[in-house]
Amino acid sequence: MTVSAERRMIEVSGTEALWLLEGSAQGRLVFVQRDLAVVRPAVHVMEYGRLVVRAPVQAAAVPGRARLTYQVDEILGAAGTGWTVSAHGPADVVSDPDEAAHYRRTLPGWAHGPHDTLLRLHVHHVSGFRLARTATGGGR
């Protein structure tokens, strides 16, 4: 008898998706620039119910209240298991100097200067999936 594993995506609740997001530190910021989807590596922190993202993008590339997607995952390639979460909503550039200084100390950046932006994403929708393998039996 051979046993094969089937890959499955199992939707998680919004609460669990936020919990997974909060427990991670790195992800990808997705936004549209000149009609093209742009993806940048980013780091984040959930603090006081707010998602703050530090990404190597110019602030001008993300106009005020632009709708963004932030995606985080932890996938074990060989096993094909893990999880993925996407958070969507409008974002603002963190412009208060004291708040920006706090997040620059808290979140490591990849770039400095004009290509280093702190964003506060107002999460309006979050979704997530656990990636699992289920064993299925089969005969020879």
Secondary structure, DSSP 8 states (H G I E B T S, - for coil): -EEEEEEEEEE--HHHHHHHHHT--EEEEEEEETTEEEEEEEEEEEETTEEEEEESS-GGGS-TTEEEEEEEEEEETTTTEEEEEEEEEEEEE---HHHHHHHHHHS--S--STT-EEEEE--SEEEEEEEEEEEEEE--
